[in-house]
Amino acid sequence: MFESKDLISVANTKMPFGKFKGQRLSRLPEAYLLWFVDRGFPTGRLGELMRFTLEIKINGQESLLYPLEEGP
């Protein structure tokens, strides 16, 4: 189960590679996250946060993340 600290992490963790490198996980397009469903999410914490991000987006709740974003 995810906790409030996970919401903050999703809102502030930036994608470390790929087409959307440097973009917050909360701002990744849903289609990009769905691409990982077929090909496999990264291992470790990044993969967990990406799965959580997708779950939030599928449920239409991404607007909850925007107020949690810190800095530019």
N, CA, C and O atoms as a Maestro MAE file, in Angstrom:
{
 s_m_m2io_version
 :::
 2.0.0
}

f_m_ct {
 s_m_title
 :::
 protein
 m_atom[288] {
  # First column is atom index #
  i_m_mmod_type
  r_m_x_coord
  r_m_y_coord
  r_m_z_coord
  i_m_residue_number
  s_m_chain_name
  s_m_pdb_residue_name
  s_m_pdb_atom_name
  i_m_atomic_number
  :::
  1 25 0.843 -1.176 0.000 1 A "MET " " N  " 7
  2 3 0.000 0.000 0.000 1 A "MET " " CA " 6
  3 2 0.895 1.249 0.000 1 A "MET " " C  " 6
  4 15 2.000 1.245 0.544 1 A "MET " " O  " 8
  5 25 0.391 2.294 -0.616 2 A "PHE " " N  " 7
  6 3 1.157 3.524 -0.704 2 A "PHE " " CA " 6
  7 2 0.785 4.467 0.422 2 A "PHE " " C  " 6
  8 15 -0.313 4.404 0.975 2 A "PHE " " O  " 8
  9 25 1.729 5.348 0.752 3 A "GLU " " N  " 7
  10 3 1.552 6.300 1.842 3 A "GLU " " CA " 6
  11 2 1.645 7.723 1.302 3 A "GLU " " C  " 6
  12 15 1.972 7.923 0.132 3 A "GLU " " O  " 8
  13 25 1.362 8.703 2.142 4 A "SER " " N  " 7
  14 3 1.394 10.096 1.702 4 A "SER " " CA " 6
  15 2 2.774 10.504 1.198 4 A "SER " " C  " 6
  16 15 2.885 11.326 0.289 4 A "SER " " O  " 8
  17 25 3.824 9.934 1.783 5 A "LYS " " N  " 7
  18 3 5.179 10.262 1.315 5 A "LYS " " CA " 6
  19 2 5.378 9.796 -0.130 5 A "LYS " " C  " 6
  20 15 6.177 10.374 -0.868 5 A "LYS " " O  " 8
  21 25 4.647 8.747 -0.531 6 A "ASP " " N  " 7
  22 3 4.729 8.272 -1.906 6 A "ASP " " CA " 6
  23 2 4.101 9.275 -2.869 6 A "ASP " " C  " 6
  24 15 4.593 9.453 -3.983 6 A "ASP " " O  " 8
  25 25 3.017 9.934 -2.449 7 A "LEU " " N  " 7
  26 3 2.416 10.978 -3.276 7 A "LEU " " CA " 6
  27 2 3.394 12.121 -3.495 7 A "LEU " " C  " 6
  28 15 3.510 12.648 -4.602 7 A "LEU " " O  " 8
  29 25 4.094 12.498 -2.438 8 A "ILE " " N  " 7
  30 3 5.078 13.574 -2.545 8 A "ILE " " CA " 6
  31 2 6.218 13.149 -3.476 8 A "ILE " " C  " 6
  32 15 6.706 13.954 -4.270 8 A "ILE " " O  " 8
  33 25 6.634 11.903 -3.379 9 A "SER " " N  " 7
  34 3 7.690 11.390 -4.259 9 A "SER " " CA " 6
  35 2 7.253 11.398 -5.717 9 A "SER " " C  " 6
  36 15 8.022 11.802 -6.590 9 A "SER " " O  " 8
  37 25 6.038 10.962 -5.989 10 A "VAL " " N  " 7
  38 3 5.530 10.969 -7.364 10 A "VAL " " CA " 6
  39 2 5.491 12.391 -7.901 10 A "VAL " " C  " 6
  40 15 5.816 12.627 -9.065 10 A "VAL " " O  " 8
  41 25 5.096 13.336 -7.064 11 A "ALA " " N  " 7
  42 3 4.978 14.728 -7.487 11 A "ALA " " CA " 6
  43 2 6.333 15.376 -7.747 11 A "ALA " " C  " 6
  44 15 6.410 16.345 -8.502 11 A "ALA " " O  " 8
  45 25 7.403 14.865 -7.141 12 A "ASN " " N  " 7
  46 3 8.695 15.553 -7.225 12 A "ASN " " CA " 6
  47 2 9.830 14.750 -7.851 12 A "ASN " " C  " 6
  48 15 10.866 15.325 -8.184 12 A "ASN " " O  " 8
  49 25 9.668 13.456 -8.018 13 A "THR " " N  " 7
  50 3 10.719 12.652 -8.647 13 A "THR " " CA " 6
  51 2 10.712 12.914 -10.139 13 A "THR " " C  " 6
  52 15 9.660 12.918 -10.779 13 A "THR " " O  " 8
  53 25 11.886 13.129 -10.679 14 A "LYS " " N  " 7
  54 3 12.003 13.390 -12.118 14 A "LYS " " CA " 6
  55 2 12.485 12.139 -12.840 14 A "LYS " " C  " 6
  56 15 13.291 11.369 -12.319 14 A "LYS " " O  " 8
  57 25 11.978 11.961 -14.033 15 A "MET " " N  " 7
  58 3 12.337 10.815 -14.865 15 A "MET " " CA " 6
  59 2 13.830 10.917 -15.194 15 A "MET " " C  " 6
  60 15 14.274 11.929 -15.737 15 A "MET " " O  " 8
  61 25 14.605 9.880 -14.871 16 A "PRO " " N  " 7
  62 3 16.059 9.966 -15.046 16 A "PRO " " CA " 6
  63 2 16.563 9.586 -16.445 16 A "PRO " " C  " 6
  64 15 17.759 9.702 -16.713 16 A "PRO " " O  " 8
  65 25 15.678 9.135 -17.339 17 A "PHE " " N  " 7
  66 3 16.136 8.705 -18.662 17 A "PHE " " CA " 6
  67 2 14.990 8.785 -19.665 17 A "PHE " " C  " 6
  68 15 13.835 9.009 -19.303 17 A "PHE " " O  " 8
  69 25 15.339 8.597 -20.927 18 A "GLY " " N  " 7
  70 3 14.335 8.467 -21.972 18 A "GLY " " CA " 6
  71 2 13.789 9.765 -22.513 18 A "GLY " " C  " 6
  72 15 14.310 10.848 -22.248 18 A "GLY " " O  " 8
  73 25 12.735 9.627 -23.271 19 A "LYS " " N  " 7
  74 3 12.095 10.739 -23.974 19 A "LYS " " CA " 6
  75 2 11.670 11.864 -23.030 19 A "LYS " " C  " 6
  76 15 11.697 13.036 -23.406 19 A "LYS " " O  " 8
  77 25 11.284 11.512 -21.825 20 A "PHE " " N  " 7
  78 3 10.793 12.504 -20.870 20 A "PHE " " CA " 6
  79 2 11.767 12.747 -19.717 20 A "PHE " " C  " 6
  80 15 11.357 13.107 -18.614 20 A "PHE " " O  " 8
  81 25 13.046 12.548 -19.980 21 A "LYS " " N  " 7
  82 3 14.080 12.771 -18.968 21 A "LYS " " CA " 6
  83 2 13.938 14.175 -18.388 21 A "LYS " " C  " 6
  84 15 13.807 15.153 -19.124 21 A "LYS " " O  " 8
  85 25 13.965 14.262 -17.056 22 A "GLY " " N  " 7
  86 3 13.878 15.541 -16.362 22 A "GLY " " CA " 6
  87 2 12.459 15.977 -16.047 22 A "GLY " " C  " 6
  88 15 12.265 16.959 -15.331 22 A "GLY " " O  " 8
  89 25 11.464 15.272 -16.562 23 A "GLN " " N  " 7
  90 3 10.078 15.626 -16.291 23 A "GLN " " CA " 6
  91 2 9.590 14.881 -15.038 23 A "GLN " " C  " 6
  92 15 9.945 13.723 -14.817 23 A "GLN " " O  " 8
  93 25 8.783 15.554 -14.234 24 A "ARG " " N  " 7
  94 3 8.232 14.926 -13.031 24 A "ARG " " CA " 6
  95 2 7.377 13.724 -13.413 24 A "ARG " " C  " 6
  96 15 6.694 13.736 -14.437 24 A "ARG " " O  " 8
  97 25 7.422 12.694 -12.586 25 A "LEU " " N  " 7
  98 3 6.597 11.515 -12.845 25 A "LEU " " CA " 6
  99 2 5.121 11.897 -12.937 25 A "LEU " " C  " 6
  100 15 4.385 11.336 -13.749 25 A "LEU " " O  " 8
  101 25 4.697 12.828 -12.127 26 A "SER " " N  " 7
  102 3 3.292 13.245 -12.125 26 A "SER " " CA " 6
  103 2 2.880 13.882 -13.444 26 A "SER " " C  " 6
  104 15 1.688 13.949 -13.743 26 A "SER " " O  " 8
  105 25 3.821 14.344 -14.228 27 A "ARG " " N  " 7
  106 3 3.540 15.017 -15.498 27 A "ARG " " CA " 6
  107 2 3.764 14.115 -16.709 27 A "ARG " " C  " 6
  108 15 3.571 14.549 -17.845 27 A "ARG " " O  " 8
  109 25 4.168 12.870 -16.480 28 A "LEU " " N  " 7
  110 3 4.370 11.952 -17.603 28 A "LEU " " CA " 6
  111 2 3.027 11.620 -18.242 28 A "LEU " " C  " 6
  112 15 2.030 11.463 -17.537 28 A "LEU " " O  " 8
  113 25 2.989 11.511 -19.570 29 A "PRO " " N  " 7
  114 3 1.740 11.121 -20.227 29 A "PRO " " CA " 6
  115 2 1.339 9.692 -19.847 29 A "PRO " " C  " 6
  116 15 2.190 8.816 -19.688 29 A "PRO " " O  " 8
  117 25 0.062 9.480 -19.708 30 A "GLU " " N  " 7
  118 3 -0.444 8.159 -19.369 30 A "GLU " " CA " 6
  119 2 -0.005 7.124 -20.408 30 A "GLU " " C  " 6
  120 15 0.330 5.993 -20.058 30 A "GLU " " O  " 8
  121 25 -0.009 7.509 -21.666 31 A "ALA " " N  " 7
  122 3 0.389 6.584 -22.741 31 A "ALA " " CA " 6
  123 2 1.826 6.109 -22.557 31 A "ALA " " C  " 6
  124 15 2.139 4.955 -22.847 31 A "ALA " " O  " 8
  125 25 2.692 6.983 -22.083 32 A "TYR " " N  " 7
  126 3 4.094 6.613 -21.847 32 A "TYR " " CA " 6
  127 2 4.186 5.573 -20.725 32 A "TYR " " C  " 6
  128 15 4.947 4.610 -20.821 32 A "TYR " " O  " 8
  129 25 3.413 5.776 -19.677 33 A "LEU " " N  " 7
  130 3 3.407 4.824 -18.567 33 A "LEU " " CA " 6
  131 2 2.804 3.486 -19.000 33 A "LEU " " C  " 6
  132 15 3.262 2.429 -18.568 33 A "LEU " " O  " 8
  133 25 1.790 3.532 -19.841 34 A "LEU " " N  " 7
  134 3 1.200 2.297 -20.354 34 A "LEU " " CA " 6
  135 2 2.189 1.514 -21.217 34 A "LEU " " C  " 6
  136 15 2.129 0.286 -21.274 34 A "LEU " " O  " 8
  137 25 3.082 2.212 -21.877 35 A "TRP " " N  " 7
  138 3 4.128 1.573 -22.678 35 A "TRP " " CA " 6
  139 2 4.972 0.664 -21.780 35 A "TRP " " C  " 6
  140 15 5.373 -0.424 -22.194 35 A "TRP " " O  " 8
  141 25 5.235 1.106 -20.573 36 A "PHE " " N  " 7
  142 3 6.026 0.312 -19.632 36 A "PHE " " CA " 6
  143 2 5.268 -0.913 -19.127 36 A "PHE " " C  " 6
  144 15 5.888 -1.902 -18.738 36 A "PHE " " O  " 8
  145 25 3.955 -0.863 -19.129 37 A "VAL " " N  " 7
  146 3 3.166 -2.019 -18.715 37 A "VAL " " CA " 6
  147 2 3.515 -3.206 -19.614 37 A "VAL " " C  " 6
  148 15 3.684 -4.326 -19.132 37 A "VAL " " O  " 8
  149 25 3.620 -2.960 -20.912 38 A "ASP " " N  " 7
  150 3 3.931 -4.025 -21.870 38 A "ASP " " CA " 6
  151 2 5.402 -4.427 -21.861 38 A "ASP " " C  " 6
  152 15 5.727 -5.589 -22.105 38 A "ASP " " O  " 8
  153 25 6.282 -3.490 -21.585 39 A "ARG " " N  " 7
  154 3 7.713 -3.754 -21.712 39 A "ARG " " CA " 6
  155 2 8.433 -3.927 -20.389 39 A "ARG " " C  " 6
  156 15 9.599 -4.322 -20.358 39 A "ARG " " O  " 8
  157 25 7.752 -3.638 -19.312 40 A "GLY " " N  " 7
  158 3 8.343 -3.784 -17.988 40 A "GLY " " CA " 6
  159 2 8.798 -2.455 -17.410 40 A "GLY " " C  " 6
  160 15 9.503 -1.682 -18.059 40 A "GLY " " O  " 8
  161 25 8.383 -2.212 -16.193 41 A "PHE " " N  " 7
  162 3 8.817 -1.010 -15.481 41 A "PHE " " CA " 6
  163 2 10.241 -1.216 -14.988 41 A "PHE " " C  " 6
  164 15 10.679 -2.353 -14.815 41 A "PHE " " O  " 8
  165 25 10.973 -0.117 -14.757 42 A "PRO " " N  " 7
  166 3 12.299 -0.249 -14.159 42 A "PRO " " CA " 6
  167 2 12.195 -0.936 -12.796 42 A "PRO " " C  " 6
  168 15 11.147 -0.907 -12.151 42 A "PRO " " O  " 8
  169 25 13.269 -1.538 -12.381 43 A "THR " " N  " 7
  170 3 13.285 -2.180 -11.070 43 A "THR " " CA " 6
  171 2 13.447 -1.129 -9.975 43 A "THR " " C  " 6
  172 15 13.850 0.004 -10.238 43 A "THR " " O  " 8
  173 25 13.131 -1.517 -8.766 44 A "GLY " " N  " 7
  174 3 13.359 -0.658 -7.613 44 A "GLY " " CA " 6
  175 2 12.312 0.425 -7.426 44 A "GLY " " C  " 6
  176 15 11.191 0.343 -7.928 44 A "GLY " " O  " 8
  177 25 12.717 1.426 -6.694 45 A "ARG " " N  " 7
  178 3 11.822 2.509 -6.284 45 A "ARG " " CA " 6
  179 2 11.221 3.252 -7.479 45 A "ARG " " C  " 6
  180 15 10.040 3.598 -7.459 45 A "ARG " " O  " 8
  181 25 12.018 3.501 -8.514 46 A "LEU " " N  " 7
  182 3 11.507 4.220 -9.679 46 A "LEU " " CA " 6
  183 2 10.332 3.468 -10.299 46 A "LEU " " C  " 6
  184 15 9.303 4.070 -10.602 46 A "LEU " " O  " 8
  185 25 10.475 2.184 -10.486 47 A "GLY " " N  " 7
  186 3 9.402 1.384 -11.054 47 A "GLY " " CA " 6
  187 2 8.156 1.408 -10.190 47 A "GLY " " C  " 6
  188 15 7.042 1.497 -10.707 47 A "GLY " " O  " 8
  189 25 8.333 1.331 -8.879 48 A "GLU " " N  " 7
  190 3 7.192 1.388 -7.952 48 A "GLU " " CA " 6
  191 2 6.457 2.721 -8.093 48 A "GLU " " C  " 6
  192 15 5.228 2.756 -8.154 48 A "GLU " " O  " 8
  193 25 7.218 3.815 -8.145 49 A "LEU " " N  " 7
  194 3 6.598 5.133 -8.263 49 A "LEU " " CA " 6
  195 2 5.916 5.302 -9.619 49 A "LEU " " C  " 6
  196 15 4.867 5.941 -9.707 49 A "LEU " " O  " 8
  197 25 6.496 4.741 -10.665 50 A "MET " " N  " 7
  198 3 5.877 4.830 -11.989 50 A "MET " " CA " 6
  199 2 4.563 4.048 -12.022 50 A "MET " " C  " 6
  200 15 3.588 4.509 -12.616 50 A "MET " " O  " 8
  201 25 4.525 2.896 -11.404 51 A "ARG " " N  " 7
  202 3 3.275 2.119 -11.323 51 A "ARG " " CA " 6
  203 2 2.209 2.886 -10.542 51 A "ARG " " C  " 6
  204 15 1.041 2.918 -10.931 51 A "ARG " " O  " 8
  205 25 2.621 3.493 -9.452 52 A "PHE " " N  " 7
  206 3 1.716 4.288 -8.632 52 A "PHE " " CA " 6
  207 2 1.196 5.482 -9.435 52 A "PHE " " C  " 6
  208 15 0.010 5.805 -9.377 52 A "PHE " " O  " 8
  209 25 2.081 6.129 -10.178 53 A "THR " " N  " 7
  210 3 1.691 7.253 -11.025 53 A "THR " " CA " 6
  211 2 0.630 6.819 -12.028 53 A "THR " " C  " 6
  212 15 -0.367 7.514 -12.220 53 A "THR " " O  " 8
  213 25 0.839 5.682 -12.660 54 A "LEU " " N  " 7
  214 3 -0.127 5.182 -13.627 54 A "LEU " " CA " 6
  215 2 -1.474 4.915 -12.961 54 A "LEU " " C  " 6
  216 15 -2.520 5.257 -13.514 54 A "LEU " " O  " 8
  217 25 -1.452 4.317 -11.800 55 A "GLU " " N  " 7
  218 3 -2.699 4.044 -11.074 55 A "GLU " " CA " 6
  219 2 -3.457 5.336 -10.778 55 A "GLU " " C  " 6
  220 15 -4.677 5.398 -10.926 55 A "GLU " " O  " 8
  221 25 -2.728 6.357 -10.363 56 A "ILE " " N  " 7
  222 3 -3.332 7.664 -10.072 56 A "ILE " " CA " 6
  223 2 -3.959 8.241 -11.339 56 A "ILE " " C  " 6
  224 15 -5.086 8.736 -11.313 56 A "ILE " " O  " 8
  225 25 -3.222 8.173 -12.445 57 A "LYS " " N  " 7
  226 3 -3.716 8.734 -13.701 57 A "LYS " " CA " 6
  227 2 -4.922 7.966 -14.233 57 A "LYS " " C  " 6
  228 15 -5.887 8.577 -14.693 57 A "LYS " " O  " 8
  229 25 -4.883 6.658 -14.177 58 A "ILE " " N  " 7
  230 3 -6.014 5.848 -14.649 58 A "ILE " " CA " 6
  231 2 -7.286 6.198 -13.889 58 A "ILE " " C  " 6
  232 15 -8.382 6.176 -14.449 58 A "ILE " " O  " 8
  233 25 -7.131 6.520 -12.610 59 A "ASN " " N  " 7
  234 3 -8.278 6.868 -11.777 59 A "ASN " " CA " 6
  235 2 -8.641 8.354 -11.829 59 A "ASN " " C  " 6
  236 15 -9.526 8.809 -11.105 59 A "ASN " " O  " 8
  237 25 -7.946 9.108 -12.697 60 A "GLY " " N  " 7
  238 3 -8.263 10.521 -12.879 60 A "GLY " " CA " 6
  239 2 -7.953 11.403 -11.696 60 A "GLY " " C  " 6
  240 15 -8.620 12.416 -11.485 60 A "GLY " " O  " 8
  241 25 -6.942 11.031 -10.912 61 A "GLN " " N  " 7
  242 3 -6.624 11.762 -9.692 61 A "GLN " " CA " 6
  243 2 -5.329 12.564 -9.747 61 A "GLN " " C  " 6
  244 15 -4.841 13.023 -8.713 61 A "GLN " " O  " 8
  245 25 -4.764 12.740 -10.951 62 A "GLU " " N  " 7
  246 3 -3.460 13.403 -11.015 62 A "GLU " " CA " 6
  247 2 -3.475 14.844 -10.521 62 A "GLU " " C  " 6
  248 15 -2.434 15.359 -10.112 62 A "GLU " " O  " 8
  249 25 -4.625 15.506 -10.547 63 A "SER " " N  " 7
  250 3 -4.693 16.886 -10.049 63 A "SER " " CA " 6
  251 2 -4.373 16.967 -8.560 63 A "SER " " C  " 6
  252 15 -4.027 18.040 -8.065 63 A "SER " " O  " 8
  253 25 -4.481 15.863 -7.842 64 A "LEU " " N  " 7
  254 3 -4.112 15.844 -6.421 64 A "LEU " " CA " 6
  255 2 -2.614 16.020 -6.222 64 A "LEU " " C  " 6
  256 15 -2.167 16.468 -5.166 64 A "LEU " " O  " 8
  257 25 -1.840 15.664 -7.244 65 A "LEU " " N  " 7
  258 3 -0.381 15.710 -7.130 65 A "LEU " " CA " 6
  259 2 0.194 17.109 -7.349 65 A "LEU " " C  " 6
  260 15 1.219 17.460 -6.765 65 A "LEU " " O  " 8
  261 25 -0.460 17.897 -8.182 66 A "TYR " " N  " 7
  262 3 0.115 19.186 -8.576 66 A "TYR " " CA " 6
  263 2 0.405 20.117 -7.405 66 A "TYR " " C  " 6
  264 15 1.452 20.763 -7.407 66 A "TYR " " O  " 8
  265 25 -0.470 20.219 -6.402 67 A "PRO " " N  " 7
  266 3 -0.139 21.089 -5.257 67 A "PRO " " CA " 6
  267 2 1.065 20.595 -4.435 67 A "PRO " " C  " 6
  268 15 1.632 21.353 -3.648 67 A "PRO " " O  " 8
  269 25 1.446 19.337 -4.619 68 A "LEU " " N  " 7
  270 3 2.568 18.772 -3.870 68 A "LEU " " CA " 6
  271 2 3.918 19.022 -4.521 68 A "LEU " " C  " 6
  272 15 4.959 18.754 -3.921 68 A "LEU " " O  " 8
  273 25 3.905 19.538 -5.752 69 A "GLU " " N  " 7
  274 3 5.161 19.786 -6.472 69 A "GLU " " CA " 6
  275 2 5.940 20.914 -5.807 69 A "GLU " " C  " 6
  276 15 5.384 21.949 -5.439 69 A "GLU " " O  " 8
  277 25 7.225 20.686 -5.666 70 A "GLU " " N  " 7
  278 3 8.112 21.662 -5.025 70 A "GLU " " CA " 6
  279 2 9.051 22.256 -6.057 70 A "GLU " " C  " 6
  280 15 9.654 21.524 -6.841 70 A "GLU " " O  " 8
  281 25 9.181 23.570 -6.067 71 A "GLY " " N  " 7
  282 3 10.140 24.224 -6.944 71 A "GLY " " CA " 6
  283 2 9.823 24.041 -8.424 71 A "GLY " " C  " 6
  284 15 8.762 23.533 -8.790 71 A "GLY " " O  " 8
  285 25 10.776 24.471 -9.280 72 A "PRO " " N  " 7
  286 3 10.552 24.404 -10.737 72 A "PRO " " CA " 6
  287 2 10.595 22.998 -11.286 72 A "PRO " " C  " 6
  288 15 10.424 22.800 -12.489 72 A "PRO " " O  " 8
  :::
 }
 m_bond[287] {
  # First column is bond index #
  i_m_from
  i_m_to
  i_m_order
  :::
  1 1 2 1
  2 2 3 1
  3 3 4 2
  4 3 5 1
  5 5 6 1
  6 6 7 1
  7 7 8 2
  8 7 9 1
  9 9 10 1
  10 10 11 1
  11 11 12 2
  12 11 13 1
  13 13 14 1
  14 14 15 1
  15 15 16 2
  16 15 17 1
  17 17 18 1
  18 18 19 1
  19 19 20 2
  20 19 21 1
  21 21 22 1
  22 22 23 1
  23 23 24 2
  24 23 25 1
  25 25 26 1
  26 26 27 1
  27 27 28 2
  28 27 29 1
  29 29 30 1
  30 30 31 1
  31 31 32 2
  32 31 33 1
  33 33 34 1
  34 34 35 1
  35 35 36 2
  36 35 37 1
  37 37 38 1
  38 38 39 1
  39 39 40 2
  40 39 41 1
  41 41 42 1
  42 42 43 1
  43 43 44 2
  44 43 45 1
  45 45 46 1
  46 46 47 1
  47 47 48 2
  48 47 49 1
  49 49 50 1
  50 50 51 1
  51 51 52 2
  52 51 53 1
  53 53 54 1
  54 54 55 1
  55 55 56 2
  56 55 57 1
  57 57 58 1
  58 58 59 1
  59 59 60 2
  60 59 61 1
  61 61 62 1
  62 62 63 1
  63 63 64 2
  64 63 65 1
  65 65 66 1
  66 66 67 1
  67 67 68 2
  68 67 69 1
  69 69 70 1
  70 70 71 1
  71 71 72 2
  72 71 73 1
  73 73 74 1
  74 74 75 1
  75 75 76 2
  76 75 77 1
  77 77 78 1
  78 78 79 1
  79 79 80 2
  80 79 81 1
  81 81 82 1
  82 82 83 1
  83 83 84 2
  84 83 85 1
  85 85 86 1
  86 86 87 1
  87 87 88 2
  88 87 89 1
  89 89 90 1
  90 90 91 1
  91 91 92 2
  92 91 93 1
  93 93 94 1
  94 94 95 1
  95 95 96 2
  96 95 97 1
  97 97 98 1
  98 98 99 1
  99 99 100 2
  100 99 101 1
  101 101 102 1
  102 102 103 1
  103 103 104 2
  104 103 105 1
  105 105 106 1
  106 106 107 1
  107 107 108 2
  108 107 109 1
  109 109 110 1
  110 110 111 1
  111 111 112 2
  112 111 113 1
  113 113 114 1
  114 114 115 1
  115 115 116 2
  116 115 117 1
  117 117 118 1
  118 118 119 1
  119 119 120 2
  120 119 121 1
  121 121 122 1
  122 122 123 1
  123 123 124 2
  124 123 125 1
  125 125 126 1
  126 126 127 1
  127 127 128 2
  128 127 129 1
  129 129 130 1
  130 130 131 1
  131 131 132 2
  132 131 133 1
  133 133 134 1
  134 134 135 1
  135 135 136 2
  136 135 137 1
  137 137 138 1
  138 138 139 1
  139 139 140 2
  140 139 141 1
  141 141 142 1
  142 142 143 1
  143 143 144 2
  144 143 145 1
  145 145 146 1
  146 146 147 1
  147 147 148 2
  148 147 149 1
  149 149 150 1
  150 150 151 1
  151 151 152 2
  152 151 153 1
  153 153 154 1
  154 154 155 1
  155 155 156 2
  156 155 157 1
  157 157 158 1
  158 158 159 1
  159 159 160 2
  160 159 161 1
  161 161 162 1
  162 162 163 1
  163 163 164 2
  164 163 165 1
  165 165 166 1
  166 166 167 1
  167 167 168 2
  168 167 169 1
  169 169 170 1
  170 170 171 1
  171 171 172 2
  172 171 173 1
  173 173 174 1
  174 174 175 1
  175 175 176 2
  176 175 177 1
  177 177 178 1
  178 178 179 1
  179 179 180 2
  180 179 181 1
  181 181 182 1
  182 182 183 1
  183 183 184 2
  184 183 185 1
  185 185 186 1
  186 186 187 1
  187 187 188 2
  188 187 189 1
  189 189 190 1
  190 190 191 1
  191 191 192 2
  192 191 193 1
  193 193 194 1
  194 194 195 1
  195 195 196 2
  196 195 197 1
  197 197 198 1
  198 198 199 1
  199 199 200 2
  200 199 201 1
  201 201 202 1
  202 202 203 1
  203 203 204 2
  204 203 205 1
  205 205 206 1
  206 206 207 1
  207 207 208 2
  208 207 209 1
  209 209 210 1
  210 210 211 1
  211 211 212 2
  212 211 213 1
  213 213 214 1
  214 214 215 1
  215 215 216 2
  216 215 217 1
  217 217 218 1
  218 218 219 1
  219 219 220 2
  220 219 221 1
  221 221 222 1
  222 222 223 1
  223 223 224 2
  224 223 225 1
  225 225 226 1
  226 226 227 1
  227 227 228 2
  228 227 229 1
  229 229 230 1
  230 230 231 1
  231 231 232 2
  232 231 233 1
  233 233 234 1
  234 234 235 1
  235 235 236 2
  236 235 237 1
  237 237 238 1
  238 238 239 1
  239 239 240 2
  240 239 241 1
  241 241 242 1
  242 242 243 1
  243 243 244 2
  244 243 245 1
  245 245 246 1
  246 246 247 1
  247 247 248 2
  248 247 249 1
  249 249 250 1
  250 250 251 1
  251 251 252 2
  252 251 253 1
  253 253 254 1
  254 254 255 1
  255 255 256 2
  256 255 257 1
  257 257 258 1
  258 258 259 1
  259 259 260 2
  260 259 261 1
  261 261 262 1
  262 262 263 1
  263 263 264 2
  264 263 265 1
  265 265 266 1
  266 266 267 1
  267 267 268 2
  268 267 269 1
  269 269 270 1
  270 270 271 1
  271 271 272 2
  272 271 273 1
  273 273 274 1
  274 274 275 1
  275 275 276 2
  276 275 277 1
  277 277 278 1
  278 278 279 1
  279 279 280 2
  280 279 281 1
  281 281 282 1
  282 282 283 1
  283 283 284 2
  284 283 285 1
  285 285 286 1
  286 286 287 1
  287 287 288 2
  :::
 }
}
